[in-house]
Amino acid sequence: MSALFNFHSFLTVILLGICACTYFKMQFPAVLEQRTGFRGFFWKAARIGERLSPWVSVGCFMMGVSIIFF
């Protein structure tokens, strides 16, 4: 089953994508300057990670707990 049809896997992919884009933007800010097009999607994901970092970190923690125990 792919991640698109399993809701738990879909949330895992989204959270990991947001965290990865935020980390990548902090390390190489010039790469994610473009706000439109294909790279604009990654800029938006990095922006979500920057602005909602407490909620994203809680989501990543809960995801880790659910993967370990369930």
C-alpha positions in Angstrom: 0.0 0.0 0.0 1.4 3.4 -0.9 1.7 6.4 1.4 -1.2 8.1 -0.5 -3.8 5.6 0.5 -2.6 5.0 4.1 -3.4 8.1 6.3 -0.7 7.3 8.9 2.0 7.0 6.2 0.8 10.1 4.5 1.1 12.1 7.7 4.6 10.7 8.2 5.7 11.7 4.8 4.3 15.2 5.2 5.9 15.8 8.6 9.3 14.5 7.4 9.1 16.6 4.3 8.4 19.7 6.4 11.3 19.0 8.8 13.7 18.2 5.9 12.8 21.4 4.0 13.2 23.5 7.1 16.6 22.0 7.9 17.7 22.4 4.3 16.6 26.0 4.2 18.6 26.7 7.4 21.8 25.1 6.0 21.5 26.5 2.4 19.1 29.5 2.3 20.0 30.5 -1.2 18.6 27.3 -2.7 15.1 27.9 -1.4 14.7 31.6 -2.3 12.4 31.0 -5.2 8.7 31.2 -4.1 7.0 30.0 -7.2 7.1 26.9 -9.3 8.3 23.5 -8.1 10.9 24.8 -5.6 8.1 27.1 -4.3 6.5 24.0 -2.8 9.6 23.3 -0.8 9.9 27.0 0.3 6.3 26.8 1.6 7.1 23.6 3.5 10.1 25.3 5.0 8.0 28.3 6.0 5.5 26.1 7.7 8.4 24.4 9.7 9.7 27.8 10.7 6.5 29.4 11.8 4.8 26.3 13.4 7.9 24.7 14.8 6.4 23.9 18.2 3.4 22.2 16.6 5.6 20.4 14.0 7.9 19.1 16.7 4.9 17.9 18.8 3.7 16.2 15.6 7.0 14.5 15.0 7.2 13.3 18.6 3.7 11.9 18.5 4.6 10.2 15.1 7.7 8.6 16.6 5.7 7.4 19.6 3.0 5.9 17.4 5.6 4.2 15.2 7.4 2.7 18.2 4.4 1.5 20.2 1.7 0.8 17.6 
